Each structure stands twice: as structure tokens, then as C-alpha cells.
Amino acid sequence: MAFDPQSALRRGLQVLQLEADALSALQPRLENGLGPSFLQACELLLQCRGRAVVTGMGKAGLVGQKISATLASTGTPSLFLHPAEALHGDLGRLRPEDVVLALSKSGSTRELLSLLGPIKAIGAQTIAMCESAKSPLGQKADVVLELGEGPEACPLGLAPTVSTTVMLALGDALAMAVLEGREFTREEFARFHPAGSLGKQLMLVSEIMRNGAEVPLLADSADLKQALAVMSQTPGRPGAAIVIDANGLLKGIFTDGDLRRLAESGNFDLSSSICEHMAANPQRLRHDELVGEVLRRFKDTHVDQMPVVDGTDKVVGLVDVQDLLEVRL
């Protein structure tokens, strides 16, 4: 059979429309009839002292793996349990304090139904995500999240398409509602995402800043000559001197750029006070700021260095734009 581009495009558009329609229909259902069950499911997961154990066969199982991963990365300990493997020993992973989230479009998946008795005997509670609360799975679960009935986008009416999209969306809605209920913070999220671009942006300034001998500190009583010595002798040659008072509090910063402008002006008295030439009240970073926010501030202010201070404005470090490049941001 020859490939028909127009027919393929029509089919693609039809699939997207069917899935979009199913998601559009899900929202009013969540606002109305599905709402109480959704809130019950949230409460079960928030009160869970164990883990959210997600299970499902076939395509529903693949969606379940994604939901489990989302829960785990947002503060709800979770694992995926394959139903068939569970029936052959992996059920030993389940504890009475766990909550099971079981996914099945039809609600009659044989392997899942075979698990319900053992799950109840262990003492764990079950949230079912299926087409109807009247299905075998729905009737035996503690809470039912109804997906609603609707056609699949498959031209044969067989391959899970619309149903898995709705499952995934409802799983995301559940995970995000639980995240908010836990008051899960960006800092906690960062702990679970240490690698990759996202993880690097969620690092704290204290993890990348220069500290100790690498911080070019200069007393506010120093002169310009002493500032140049600090800038050239500090390990890493940061191209700046951070001016502090007797208590270590930030007063200003003097940079290579300031030095060039001073040389161009002809007013180059090495014995003059650094306070005459520094930028007073400069941009500063908190040690507990996220690196992603720091990157934005560097871009907005067009500076190359920023002192890092603690809650009392005492200088504890320095971040140079090169430090951001080193962590590949």
C-alpha cells in the first residue's frame, strides 16, 4: 500500500484533537463529580507514612512508571511494582503503611485484580485509576479516580492512546497537588536533581562560590596600591577586590573595569583611598540563593563578579561569571 501523506496528516490531526478533547472533558469532571475522590487520593498520599507504590500492566504500566518517578522527585517516596512480578515474589516490597496506585483503563486487568486480595491482606490502601468505579478494580479500591469513557485514537480502536494521555495528565495533577500540600520547596527539589542543567540551576551559591583564601578581601582603610596587590595575588586572580569594614561587612567592590576607567581618566594616584574609587553598595548574592537565579542576575546587571554575603551582610565568598561557566551554565 502506497503511503498517502494527506491521509497521514489527517490521522495525526485527528489523534491530537481526540486527546485534546479528552483532556478538556477531564477538567470540568475534576471540578465536579471527580473532585471528592481526587481530594481523598491527595489526603491518602499526604498521610502515607510509607511509599506510593504504583502498578499497572502494559501501556498503563509505562504511564505508571512516569507517575511514580514524578512523585518520587517531588517529595513523595515512590516505586513502581510490576503486577506480574509482584505475583511472583515482588509483593514482598509492599508494607502496610504504603499506598498503592493501580492503573488500568478497563479496571479488569487480570494481574491487577489478582493483587487486590494480597494488598488488602498486607494492610495497604489502594487508589484505582480506571474508566469506571463500577469496574472490578474500582469496586474493590479504597478510592477511585474515574478516567471516564471515551474512544481511543487508534483507527482500530485498540491501541491505548487517549486513555493513557488522560491517565498521565491525572497522575500529574495528583502529584502536583500533593507537592503543594507538602509545601515542597525548590531547595528540596534541588536535592533530588543534582545532575544535568536543571540540577545545576538548582544548586546553591554556597556550592559554587569562591571562599577562604580565594576571596579578595580588602580593608576600607587600604589604598589603591594595596587593592591592586590583592587583585593580582589572590588565588584564581578574580579581577576584583571586595572592600569590607572592620566587622567584615560589605562596603564596596573595585574591579578590573574600574581600574581601566581610572587609568583612562588620568587620575591614577596609588596612594589614594580605595573608598574614593570603589563602587559602594554593590550587587551582592546571598549564600543560600539558587544558581539559576544568580545566572539571571548576572545577565541583567552585566557585571563579572558579585560578593556573597550572609544574613548580616558579612562577606563569605565571591562568584565570578567564570564560575558559572565552569558548572556549564
ROKOLLUM-961400 format. One record per atom (N, C-alpha, C, O): x negated, y, z negated. Coordinates in steps of 0.2 Angstrom, whole numbers, padded with zeros to 4 digits, always signed. Layout:
! ROKOLLUM-961400
XYZ;...
//
This chain:
! ROKOLLUM-961400
-0004-0006+0000;+0000+0000+0000;-0004+0006+0000;-0009+0007-0004;-0003+0011+0005;-0007+0017+0005;-0006+0022+0000;+0000+0022-0003;-0011+0025-0003;-0010+0030-0008;-0006+0036-0005;-0008+0039+0000;-0001+0038-0009;+0003+0044-0007;+0002+0049-0012;+0004+0049-0018;-0002+0055-0010;-0004+0060-0015;+0002+0063-0018;+0002+0065-0024;+0007+0065-0014;+0013+0068-0016;+0017+0064-0021;+0019+0067-0026;+0017+0058-0020;+0021+0054-0025;+0017+0053-0031;+0020+0053-0037;+0010+0053-0031;+0006+0053-0037;+0007+0059-0041;+0008+0059-0047;+0007+0065-0038;+0008+0071-0041;+0015+0071-0044;+0016+0074-0050;+0020+0069-0041;+0027+0069-0044;+0027+0065-0050;+0030+0067-0055;+0024+0059-0050;+0024+0055-0055;+0021+0058-0061;+0023+0058-0067;+0015+0061-0060;+0011+0064-0065;+0015+0070-0069;+0015+0070-0075;+0018+0074-0065;+0023+0079-0067;+0029+0076-0071;+0030+0079-0076;+0031+0071-0069;+0037+0068-0072;+0035+0065-0079;+0039+0066-0084;+0029+0062-0079;+0027+0060-0086;+0026+0065-0091;+0028+0065-0097;+0023+0071-0089;+0021+0076-0093;+0028+0079-0095;+0029+0081-0101;+0033+0080-0091;+0039+0083-0093;+0043+0078-0098;+0046+0081-0103;+0043+0072-0097;+0046+0067-0101;+0043+0067-0108;+0047+0067-0113;+0036+0068-0109;+0033+0068-0115;+0034+0075-0118;+0035+0075-0125;+0034+0080-0115;+0036+0087-0117;+0043+0087-0120;+0044+0090-0125;+0048+0084-0116;+0055+0084-0119;+0055+0080-0125;+0059+0082-0130;+0052+0075-0126;+0052+0071-0132;+0049+0075-0138;+0052+0074-0143;+0044+0078-0137;+0041+0082-0142;+0046+0088-0144;+0047+0090-0150;+0049+0091-0139;+0054+0096-0140;+0060+0094-0144;+0062+0098-0148;+0062+0088-0143;+0068+0085-0146;+0066+0083-0154;+0070+0083-0158;+0059+0082-0155;+0057+0080-0161;+0057+0085-0166;+0059+0084-0172;+0056+0091-0164;+0056+0097-0169;+0063+0098-0172;+0063+0099-0178;+0068+0099-0168;+0074+0100-0172;+0076+0094-0176;+0080+0095-0181;+0074+0088-0174;+0076+0082-0179;+0072+0083-0185;+0075+0081-0190;+0066+0085-0185;+0062+0086-0191;+0065+0092-0196;+0065+0091-0202;+0068+0097-0193;+0071+0102-0196;+0078+0100-0199;+0080+0102-0204;+0081+0095-0197;+0087+0092-0199;+0087+0085-0202;+0085+0085-0208;+0089+0080-0199;+0090+0074-0201;+0084+0070-0204;+0084+0067-0209;+0078+0071-0200;+0072+0068-0202;+0068+0071-0208;+0064+0068-0211;+0070+0078-0209;+0067+0081-0214;+0066+0078-0221;+0060+0078-0224;+0071+0076-0224;+0070+0072-0231;+0066+0066-0231;+0062+0066-0236;+0066+0062-0226;+0061+0057-0225;+0054+0059-0225;+0050+0056-0227;+0053+0064-0221;+0046+0067-0220;+0044+0069-0226;+0038+0068-0228;+0048+0073-0230;+0045+0075-0236;+0044+0070-0241;+0039+0070-0245;+0048+0064-0241;+0047+0058-0245;+0040+0055-0244;+0036+0053-0248;+0039+0055-0237;+0032+0052-0235;+0026+0056-0237;+0021+0054-0239;+0027+0063-0237;+0022+0068-0239;+0021+0066-0247;+0015+0066-0249;+0026+0066-0250;+0025+0065-0258;+0022+0058-0259;+0018+0058-0264;+0024+0053-0256;+0020+0047-0257;+0013+0047-0256;+0009+0044-0260;+0011+0050-0250;+0004+0051-0249;+0000+0056-0254;-0006+0054-0256;+0004+0061-0256;+0000+0066-0261;+0000+0062-0268;-0005+0064-0271;+0004+0058-0269;+0004+0055-0276;+0000+0048-0276;-0001+0045-0281;-0002+0046-0270;-0006+0040-0269;-0012+0040-0273;-0016+0045-0271;-0013+0035-0277;-0020+0035-0281;-0025+0031-0277;-0030+0030-0279;-0022+0027-0272;-0027+0023-0268;-0028+0026-0261;-0030+0032-0261;-0027+0022-0256;-0028+0024-0249;-0022+0024-0245;-0017+0020-0247;-0022+0028-0240;-0017+0027-0235;-0019+0022-0230;-0024+0023-0226;-0016+0016-0230;-0018+0010-0226;-0013+0010-0220;-0007+0009-0220;-0016+0012-0214;-0012+0012-0208;-0012+0006-0204;-0018+0003-0203;-0007+0004-0201;-0007-0003-0197;-0002-0002-0191;+0003+0001-0192;-0004-0006-0186;+0000-0006-0180;-0003-0011-0175;-0009-0012-0175;+0001-0014-0171;-0001-0018-0165;-0002-0014-0159;+0002-0010-0158;-0006-0016-0155;-0007-0014-0148;-0008-0006-0148;-0012-0004-0151;-0004-0003-0143;-0005+0004-0142;-0003+0008-0149;-0006+0013-0150;+0002+0006-0152;+0004+0009-0159;-0002+0008-0164;-0003+0013-0167;-0006+0003-0163;-0012+0002-0167;-0017+0007-0166;-0020+0010-0170;-0018+0008-0159;-0023+0013-0157;-0021+0020-0160;-0025+0024-0162;-0015+0022-0159;-0012+0028-0162;-0013+0028-0170;-0015+0033-0172;-0012+0023-0173;-0013+0022-0180;-0020+0023-0182;-0021+0026-0187;-0025+0021-0178;-0032+0022-0180;-0034+0030-0180;-0037+0032-0184;-0031+0033-0175;-0032+0040-0174;-0028+0044-0180;-0032+0048-0183;-0022+0042-0182;-0019+0045-0188;-0023+0044-0194;-0024+0048-0199;-0026+0037-0195;-0030+0036-0201;-0036+0040-0201;-0038+0042-0207;-0039+0041-0195;-0045+0045-0195;-0044+0052-0197;-0048+0055-0200;-0038+0055-0195;-0036+0062-0196;-0035+0062-0204;-0037+0067-0207;-0031+0058-0207;-0030+0058-0214;-0037+0058-0218;-0038+0061-0223;-0041+0053-0216;-0047+0052-0220;-0052+0059-0219;-0055+0060-0224;-0051+0062-0214;-0056+0068-0213;-0053+0074-0216;-0056+0079-0216;-0047+0074-0218;-0043+0079-0221;-0041+0078-0229;-0036+0081-0231;-0045+0074-0232;-0044+0073-0239;-0040+0068-0242;-0039+0067-0248;-0037+0063-0237;-0033+0058-0239;-0037+0051-0238;-0037+0049-0232;-0040+0048-0242;-0044+0042-0241;-0039+0037-0237;-0034+0036-0239;-0042+0034-0231;-0038+0030-0227;-0042+0025-0223;-0048+0026-0222;-0039+0020-0222;-0042+0014-0217;-0037+0012-0213;-0031+0012-0214;-0039+0009-0207;-0034+0005-0203;-0035-0002-0204;-0040-0005-0204;-0029-0005-0204;-0029-0013-0206;-0025-0016-0200;-0019-0015-0199;-0029-0020-0196;-0026-0023-0190;-0021-0029-0193;-0023-0033-0197;-0015-0029-0191;-0010-0033-0193;-0012-0041-0193;-0011-0045-0198;-0014-0043-0187;-0016-0050-0186;-0022-0052-0191;-0022-0057-0193;-0027-0047-0191;-0032-0049-0196;-0030-0049-0203;-0033-0053-0207;-0025-0044-0204;-0023-0044-0211;-0020-0051-0213;-0020-0053-0219;-0016-0054-0209;-0013-0060-0210;-0018-0066-0211;-0016-0072-0213;-0024-0065-0209;-0030-0070-0210;-0035-0068-0214;-0041-0069-0213;-0033-0064-0220;-0038-0063-0225;-0039-0055-0226;-0041-0054-0232;-0039-0051-0221;-0040-0044-0222;-0035-0040-0227;-0036-0035-0229;-0029-0044-0228;-0024-0041-0233;-0028-0040-0240;-0025-0037-0244;-0033-0043-0241;-0037-0043-0247;-0039-0036-0248;-0041-0034-0254;-0039-0031-0243;-0042-0025-0244;-0036-0020-0247;-0038-0015-0249;-0030-0023-0247;-0024-0019-0250;-0024-0019-0257;-0025-0025-0260;-0022-0014-0260;-0022-0013-0268;-0015-0010-0270;-0012-0007-0265;-0012-0012-0276;-0006-0009-0277;-0005-0002-0277;+0001+0001-0276;-0010+0002-0278;-0010+0009-0278;-0010+0012-0271;-0010+0018-0270;-0011+0008-0266;-0011+0010-0259;-0004+0012-0256;+0001+0009-0259;-0004+0016-0251;+0002+0017-0247;+0001+0015-0240;-0004+0017-0237;+0006+0010-0237;+0005+0008-0231;+0009+0012-0226;+0015+0013-0227;+0006+0014-0220;+0010+0017-0215;+0010+0012-0209;+0005+0011-0206;+0016+0010-0207;+0016+0005-0202;+0020+0008-0196;+0025+0010-0196;+0016+0007-0190;+0019+0010-0184;+0021+0004-0179;+0018-0001-0178;+0027+0005-0177;+0030+0000-0172;+0036+0004-0168;+0041+0006-0172;+0036+0005-0162;+0041+0008-0159;+0048+0004-0160;+0053+0007-0162;+0048-0002-0159;+0054-0006-0159;+0056-0007-0166;+0062-0008-0168;+0051-0007-0171;+0052-0009-0178;+0053-0017-0179;+0056-0019-0184;+0051-0021-0173;+0052-0028-0174;+0046-0032-0172;+0046-0038-0170;+0040-0028-0172;+0034-0032-0171;+0033-0037-0176;+0032-0036-0182;+0032-0043-0173;+0032-0049-0177;+0026-0049-0183;+0027-0051-0188;+0020-0047-0181;+0015-0047-0185;+0016-0042-0191;+0014-0043-0197;+0019-0036-0189;+0020-0031-0195;+0026-0034-0200;+0025-0033-0206;+0031-0037-0197;+0036-0040-0201;+0033-0045-0206;+0036-0046-0211;+0029-0049-0203;+0026-0054-0207;+0021-0051-0213;+0020-0055-0218;+0019-0045-0212;+0015-0042-0218;+0020-0039-0223;+0017-0038-0229;+0026-0038-0222;+0030-0034-0227;+0031-0038-0233;+0030-0034-0239;+0032-0044-0233;+0033-0048-0239;+0026-0048-0244;+0026-0046-0249;+0020-0049-0241;+0014-0049-0244;+0013-0042-0247;+0010-0041-0252;+0014-0037-0243;+0013-0030-0245;+0017-0028-0251;+0015-0025-0256;+0023-0031-0251;+0028-0029-0257;+0025-0033-0263;+0026-0031-0269;+0023-0039-0262;+0020-0044-0267;+0014-0040-0271;+0013-0041-0277;+0010-0037-0267;+0004-0034-0269;+0006-0028-0273;+0003-0026-0278;+0012-0024-0271;+0014-0019-0275;+0013-0012-0272;+0015-0007-0274;+0011-0012-0266;+0010-0006-0262;+0017-0004-0259;+0021-0008-0257;+0017+0003-0258;+0023+0005-0254;+0022+0006-0247;+0017+0007-0245;+0028+0006-0243;+0027+0006-0236;+0031+0012-0233;+0037+0013-0235;+0028+0016-0228;+0031+0021-0224;+0031+0018-0217;+0026+0016-0214;+0037+0017-0214;+0038+0015-0207;+0039+0020-0203;+0043+0025-0204;+0035+0020-0197;+0036+0025-0191;+0039+0021-0185;+0035+0017-0182;+0045+0021-0184;+0048+0017-0179;+0054+0020-0176;+0056+0026-0178;+0057+0017-0171;+0063+0020-0167;+0069+0021-0171;+0072+0027-0170;+0070+0017-0176;+0077+0017-0179;+0076+0014-0186;+0073+0009-0187;+0079+0017-0191;+0079+0015-0198;+0083+0008-0198;+0083+0005-0203;+0087+0007-0193;+0091+0001-0193;+0087-0005-0191;+0089-0011-0191;+0081-0004-0188;+0077-0010-0186;+0074-0014-0192;+0075-0012-0198;+0072-0020-0191;+0070-0024-0196;+0064-0021-0201;+0064-0021-0207;+0060-0017-0197;+0054-0014-0201;+0057-0008-0205;+0056-0007-0211;+0062-0004-0202;+0065+0001-0205;+0069-0001-0211;+0069+0003-0216;+0072-0006-0211;+0077-0009-0216;+0073-0011-0223;+0075-0011-0228;+0066-0013-0222;+0063-0015-0227;+0057-0011-0230;+0054-0012-0235;+0057-0005-0226;+0052+0000-0229;+0055+0005-0234;+0061+0005-0235;+0050+0008-0238;+0052+0012-0243;+0054+0019-0240;+0059+0022-0243;+0051+0021-0235;+0053+0027-0232;+0052+0026-0224;+0048+0022-0222;+0057+0029-0220;+0057+0028-0213;+0056+0035-0209;+0060+0039-0211;+0052+0035-0205;+0051+0041-0201;+0053+0039-0194;+0050+0035-0190;+0060+0041-0192;+0063+0039-0186;+0060+0042-0180;+0060+0049-0180;+0057+0039-0175;+0055+0042-0169;+0060+0044-0164;+0060+0049-0160;+0066+0041-0165;+0072+0042-0160;+0071+0038-0154;+0066+0036-0152;+0077+0037-0151;+0076+0033-0145;+0075+0037-0139;+0077+0043-0139;+0072+0034-0134;+0071+0038-0128;+0067+0034-0123;+0064+0029-0125;+0067+0035-0116;+0064+0031-0111;+0056+0033-0111;+0054+0038-0113;+0053+0027-0109;+0046+0028-0108;+0045+0031-0101;+0049+0031-0097;+0039+0034-0100;+0037+0037-0094;+0035+0032-0089;+0034+0034-0083;+0033+0026-0091;+0031+0021-0086;+0037+0020-0081;+0042+0019-0083;+0035+0019-0075;+0040+0018-0070;+0043+0011-0071;+0049+0010-0068;+0040+0007-0074;+0043+0000-0076;+0047+0000-0082;+0050-0004-0084;+0046+0006-0086;+0050+0006-0092;+0047+0002-0098;+0050+0001-0102;+0040+0000-0097;+0037-0004-0101;+0031-0002-0105;+0031-0002-0111;+0026+0002-0102;+0020+0004-0105;+0022+0009-0110;+0025+0014-0108;+0019+0009-0116;+0020+0014-0121;+0017+0020-0119;+0011+0021-0118;+0021+0026-0118;+0019+0032-0116;+0022+0038-0120;+0019+0041-0124;+0029+0039-0119;+0032+0044-0123;+0032+0042-0130;+0031+0046-0135;+0033+0036-0132;+0034+0033-0139;+0027+0035-0143;+0027+0037-0148;+0021+0033-0139;+0015+0034-0143;+0013+0041-0144;+0010+0043-0148;+0016+0046-0139;+0015+0053-0139;+0018+0055-0145;+0016+0059-0149;+0025+0053-0146;+0029+0055-0152;+0026+0053-0158;+0025+0056-0163;+0023+0047-0159;+0020+0044-0164;+0014+0048-0167;+0013+0050-0172;+0010+0050-0162;+0004+0054-0163;+0006+0060-0166;+0003+0063-0171;+0010+0064-0163;+0012+0070-0165;+0015+0070-0172;+0014+0075-0176;+0019+0065-0173;+0022+0065-0180;+0017+0063-0185;+0017+0065-0191;+0012+0059-0183;+0007+0057-0188;+0003+0063-0189;+0000+0064-0195;+0001+0068-0184;-0002+0074-0185;+0002+0079-0190;-0001+0082-0194;+0008+0079-0189;+0012+0083-0193;+0012+0081-0200;+0011+0085-0205;+0012+0074-0201;+0012+0072-0208;+0005+0073-0211;+0005+0075-0217;+0000+0072-0207;-0007+0073-0210;-0008+0080-0212;-0011+0082-0217;-0006+0085-0208;-0007+0092-0209;-0003+0095-0215;-0005+0099-0219;+0003+0092-0216;+0007+0094-0221;+0004+0091-0228;+0004+0095-0233;+0001+0085-0228;-0002+0083-0234;-0008+0087-0235;-0010+0088-0241;-0012+0088-0230;-0018+0093-0231;-0016+0099-0234;-0020+0101-0239;-0011+0102-0232;-0009+0109-0235;-0007+0107-0243;-0008+0111-0247;-0003+0102-0244;-0001+0100-0250;-0007+0099-0255;-0006+0100-0261;-0012+0096-0252;-0018+0095-0257;-0022+0102-0258;-0027+0102-0262;-0021+0107-0254;-0024+0113-0254;-0032+0112-0252;-0036+0114-0255;-0032+0108-0247;-0039+0106-0244;-0042+0111-0241;-0039+0115-0237;-0049+0113-0243;-0052+0119-0241;-0057+0117-0235;-0058+0112-0233;-0059+0123-0232;-0064+0122-0227;-0070+0119-0229;-0074+0116-0225;-0072+0121-0235;-0078+0118-0238;-0078+0110-0239;-0083+0107-0238;-0072+0108-0241;-0071+0101-0242;-0071+0098-0235;-0074+0092-0234;-0068+0101-0230;-0068+0098-0223;-0075+0098-0221;-0077+0093-0217;-0080+0103-0222;-0087+0103-0220;-0090+0097-0223;-0095+0094-0219;-0089+0095-0229;-0092+0089-0232;-0091+0082-0228;-0095+0078-0228;-0085+0082-0225;-0083+0076-0221;-0085+0077-0213;-0084+0072-0210;-0088+0082-0211;-0090+0083-0204;-0097+0086-0204;-0098+0091-0201;-0102+0082-0207;-0109+0085-0207;-0113+0085-0200;-0118+0089-0199;-0110+0082-0195;-0114+0082-0189;-0110+0085-0183;-0104+0087-0184;-0113+0086-0178;-0110+0090-0172;-0109+0097-0173;-0111+0100-0178;-0107+0100-0168;-0106+0108-0168;-0101+0110-0173;-0103+0115-0177;-0096+0106-0174;-0091+0108-0179;-0094+0108-0186;-0093+0112-0190;-0098+0102-0188;-0101+0101-0194;-0106+0107-0195;-0106+0109-0201;-0110+0109-0190;-0115+0114-0191;-0111+0121-0193;-0114+0124-0197;-0106+0122-0190;-0102+0129-0191;-0099+0129-0198;-0098+0134-0201;-0098+0123-0201;-0095+0122-0207;-0101+0121-0213;-0099+0121-0219;-0107+0122-0211;-0112+0122-0216;-0112+0128-0220;-0109+0133-0217;-0115+0128-0226;-0115+0134-0230;-0122+0138-0228;-0127+0135-0226;-0122+0145-0229;-0128+0149-0228;-0133+0146-0232;-0139+0146-0230;-0132+0144-0239;-0137+0142-0243;-0141+0136-0240;-0146+0134-0242;-0138+0132-0235;-0141+0126-0232;-0146+0128-0227;-0150+0124-0225;-0145+0134-0224;-0150+0136-0218;-0154+0142-0220;-0159+0143-0216;-0153+0146-0225;-0156+0152-0226;-0164+0150-0228;-0165+0145-0231;-0168+0155-0227;-0175+0155-0230;-0175+0157-0237;-0171+0162-0239;-0178+0154-0241;-0179+0155-0248;-0186+0155-0251;-0190+0153-0247;-0187+0157-0257;-0193+0156-0260;-0198+0161-0257;-0197+0167-0256;-0204+0158-0256;-0209+0162-0253;-0208+0165-0246;-0211+0169-0243;-0203+0162-0243;-0201+0164-0236;-0197+0170-0235;-0195+0173-0230;-0195+0173-0241;-0191+0179-0242;-0195+0185-0243;-0199+0185-0248;-0195+0190-0238;-0200+0195-0238;-0197+0201-0243;-0195+0206-0240;-0198+0200-0249;-0196+0205-0254;-0201+0210-0255;-0207+0209-0255;-0198+0216-0256;-0202+0222-0257;-0199+0227-0262;-0193+0228-0261;-0203+0229-0267;-0200+0233-0272;-0198+0240-0269;-0202+0243-0264;-0193+0244-0272;-0191+0250-0269;-0196+0256-0271;-0196+0261-0268;-0201+0254-0275;-0207+0259-0276;-0213+0258-0271;-0217+0262-0271;-0212+0253-0266;-0218+0252-0262;-0218+0257-0256;-0213+0261-0255;-0223+0258-0253;-0224+0262-0247;-0224+0259-0240;-0223+0252-0240;-0224+0262-0235;-0223+0259-0228;-0229+0254-0227;-0228+0249-0224;-0235+0256-0229;-0241+0251-0228;-0239+0244-0231;-0241+0239-0228;-0237+0245-0237;-0235+0238-0241;-0230+0234-0237;-0230+0228-0237;-0225+0238-0234;-0219+0235-0231;-0222+0231-0225;-0220+0225-0223;-0227+0234-0221;-0230+0231-0215;-0234+0225-0217;-0234+0220-0214;-0237+0225-0223;-0241+0219-0226;-0236+0213-0227;-0237+0208-0225;-0230+0215-0230;-0225+0210-0232;-0222+0207-0226;-0222+0201-0225;-0221+0211-0221;-0218+0208-0215;-0223+0204-0211;-0221+0199-0208;-0229+0205-0211;-0234+0201-0207;-0237+0195-0211;-0239+0190-0208;-0236+0195-0218;-0239+0190-0222;-0234+0185-0224;-0236+0179-0227;-0228+0186-0224;-0223+0182-0227;-0223+0176-0222;-0222+0177-0216;-0223+0169-0224;-0222+0163-0220;-0216+0164-0215;-0211+0166-0218;-0217+0162-0209;-0212+0162-0204;-0212+0169-0201;-0208+0170-0196;-0215+0174-0203;-0215+0181-0200;-0208+0183-0198;-0207+0183-0193;-0204+0185-0203;-0197+0186-0202;-0196+0192-0198;-0190+0193-0196;-0200+0197-0198;-0199+0203-0194;-0195+0208-0198;-0191+0212-0195;-0195+0208-0205;-0191+0212-0209;-0194+0212-0216;-0197+0207-0218;-0192+0217-0220;-0194+0217-0227;-0188+0219-0231;-0184+0224-0229;-0186+0215-0236;-0180+0217-0240;-0181+0221-0246;-0185+0218-0250;-0179+0227-0246;-0180+0231-0252;-0176+0230-0258;-0170+0230-0257;-0179+0229-0264;-0175+0227-0270;-0177+0232-0275;-0182+0235-0275;-0172+0233-0280;-0174+0237-0286;-0177+0232-0291;-0179+0226-0290;-0178+0235-0297;-0182+0231-0302;-0178+0225-0305;-0181+0220-0308;-0171+0225-0304;-0167+0219-0306;-0166+0214-0300;-0163+0209-0301;-0170+0215-0294;-0169+0211-0289;-0163+0212-0284;-0161+0208-0280;-0159+0217-0286;-0153+0219-0282;-0155+0222-0275;-0160+0226-0275;-0151+0221-0270;-0152+0223-0264;-0151+0231-0263;-0146+0234-0265;-0156+0234-0260;-0156+0241-0259;-0156+0243-0252;-0153+0248-0249;-0160+0239-0248;-0160+0241-0241;-0165+0236-0237;-0167+0231-0240;-0165+0237-0230;-0170+0232-0226;-0173+0237-0221;-0171+0242-0219;-0179+0234-0220;-0184+0238-0215;-0186+0232-0210;-0189+0227-0212;-0185+0234-0204;-0186+0228-0198;-0191+0231-0193;-0193+0236-0193;-0193+0226-0189;-0197+0227-0183;-0194+0233-0179;-0198+0237-0176;-0188+0233-0178;-0184+0238-0174;-0185+0245-0177;-0186+0250-0174;-0185+0245-0184;-0186+0252-0187;-0193+0254-0186;-0194+0260-0185;-0198+0249-0187;-0205+0251-0186;-0206+0254-0179;-0210+0259-0178;-0203+0251-0174;-0204+0253-0167;-0201+0260-0166;-0204+0265-0163;-0195+0261-0169;-0192+0268-0168;-0196+0273-0172;-0197+0279-0170;-0199+0271-0178;-0203+0276-0182;-0210+0278-0178;-0212+0283-0178;-0213+0273-0174;-0219+0274-0171;-0217+0279-0165;-0221+0283-0163;-0211+0278-0161;-0210+0282-0156;-0208+0289-0158;-0209+0294-0154;-0206+0290-0164;-0204+0297-0167;-0211+0301-0168;-0210+0307-0169;-0216+0297-0169;-0222+0300-0171;-0223+0302-0179;-0228+0304-0181;-0218+0300-0183;-0218+0301-0190;-0220+0295-0193;-0216+0291-0196;-0227+0294-0193;-0229+0287-0195;-0234+0288-0201;-0240+0287-0200;-0232+0290-0206;-0236+0291-0212;-0235+0284-0217;-0230+0283-0220;-0241+0281-0217;-0241+0274-0220;-0240+0275-0228;-0239+0270-0231;-0242+0281-0230;-0241+0282-0237;-0234+0284-0240;-0233+0285-0246;-0230+0285-0235;-0223+0287-0237;-0219+0282-0240;-0220+0276-0238;-0214+0283-0244;-0210+0278-0247;-0206+0274-0242;-0203+0277-0238;-0205+0268-0244;-0201+0264-0239;-0194+0266-0239;-0190+0265-0235;-0192+0269-0245;-0185+0271-0246;-0183+0276-0241;-0177+0277-0239;-0188+0280-0238;-0187+0285-0233;-0185+0282-0226;-0182+0285-0222;-0187+0276-0225;-0187+0273-0218;-0182+0267-0218;-0180+0265-0213;-0180+0264-0224;-0176+0258-0224;-0169+0260-0222;-0167+0265-0222;-0165+0254-0220;-0158+0255-0219;-0155+0253-0225;-0155+0248-0228;-0152+0259-0229;-0149+0257-0235;-0142+0254-0234;-0138+0254-0229;-0140+0250-0239;-0134+0246-0239;-0133+0242-0233;-0128+0243-0229;-0137+0238-0231;-0137+0234-0225;-0132+0229-0225;-0129+0227-0230;-0130+0226-0219;-0126+0220-0219;-0129+0214-0223;-0135+0214-0223;-0125+0211-0227;-0128+0205-0231;-0123+0199-0230;-0117+0200-0229;-0126+0194-0232;-0122+0187-0232;-0122+0185-0239;-0126+0186-0243;-0116+0181-0241;-0116+0178-0247;-0119+0171-0246;-0118+0168-0240;-0121+0168-0251;-0125+0161-0251;-0119+0156-0249;-0121+0151-0247;-0113+0157-0251;-0108+0152-0250;-0104+0153-0244;-0098+0150-0243;-0106+0158-0239;-0102+0159-0233;-0103+0153-0228;-0108+0149-0229;-0098+0152-0224;-0099+0147-0219;-0103+0149-0213;-0103+0155-0211;-0107+0145-0210;-0112+0147-0205;-0108+0149-0199;-0111+0154-0195;-0102+0146-0197;-0099+0148-0191;-0097+0155-0192;-0097+0159-0187;-0095+0158-0198;-0093+0165-0199;-0099+0169-0198;-0099+0175-0196;-0105+0167-0201;-0111+0170-0200;-0113+0172-0193;-0115+0177-0191;-0112+0167-0189;-0113+0167-0182;-0109+0173-0178;-0112+0177-0175;-0103+0173-0180;-0099+0178-0178;-0101+0185-0180;-0101+0190-0176;-0103+0186-0186;-0105+0192-0189;-0112+0195-0185;-0113+0200-0184;-0116+0190-0184;-0122+0192-0180;-0121+0194-0173;-0124+0199-0171;-0116+0191-0170;-0114+0193-0163;-0111+0200-0164;-0112+0204-0159;-0107+0201-0169;-0103+0208-0169;-0108+0214-0171;-0107+0219-0168;-0113+0212-0175;-0117+0218-0178;-0123+0219-0174;-0126+0224-0174;-0125+0214-0170;-0131+0214-0165;-0137+0216-0170;-0142+0219-0167;-0138+0212-0175;-0144+0213-0179;-0147+0206-0179;-0144+0201-0177;-0154+0206-0181;-0158+0200-0181;-0159+0196-0187;-0160+0190-0188;-0158+0200-0193;-0159+0197-0199;-0154+0200-0204;-0151+0206-0203;-0152+0196-0209;-0147+0198-0214;-0150+0195-0221;-0151+0189-0221;-0150+0199-0226;-0152+0197-0233;-0146+0192-0235;-0140+0194-0233;-0147+0188-0239;-0142+0183-0243;-0142+0185-0250;-0147+0185-0253;-0136+0186-0253;-0136+0188-0260;-0131+0184-0264;-0127+0180-0261;-0132+0184-0270;-0127+0180-0274;-0121+0185-0276;-0120+0190-0274;-0117+0183-0281;-0111+0186-0283;-0113+0193-0286;-0108+0197-0287;-0119+0194-0289;-0121+0200-0292;-0125+0205-0287;-0127+0210-0289;-0125+0203-0281;-0129+0207-0276;-0137+0206-0277;-0141+0210-0274;-0139+0201-0280;-0146+0199-0281;-0148+0195-0275;-0145+0191-0273;-0154+0197-0272;-0156+0194-0266;-0159+0187-0267;-0163+0186-0272;-0156+0182-0264;-0158+0175-0265;-0161+0172-0258;-0163+0166-0258;-0160+0175-0253;-0163+0172-0246;-0162+0177-0241;-0160+0183-0241;-0164+0174-0235;-0163+0178-0229;-0161+0173-0223;-0164+0168-0223;-0157+0176-0218;-0156+0172-0212;-0158+0176-0206;-0156+0182-0206;-0162+0173-0202;-0164+0176-0196;-0160+0173-0190;-0158+0167-0191;-0159+0177-0185;-0155+0174-0180;-0158+0168-0177;-0155+0163-0174;-0165+0167-0178;-0168+0161-0175;-0166+0155-0179;-0167+0149-0177;-0164+0156-0186;-0162+0151-0190;-0156+0147-0187;-0155+0141-0188;-0152+0152-0184;-0145+0149-0181;-0147+0145-0175;-0144+0140-0173;-0152+0147-0171;-0154+0144-0165;-0157+0137-0167;-0156+0132-0163;-0161+0137-0173;-0164+0130-0175;-0158+0125-0176;-0160+0119-0176;-0153+0127-0179;-0147+0122-0180;-0143+0121-0174;-0137+0118-0174;-0145+0124-0168;-0142+0123-0162;-0135+0126-0162;-0130+0123-0160;-0134+0132-0165;-0128+0136-0164;-0128+0142-0159;-0124+0146-0158;
//
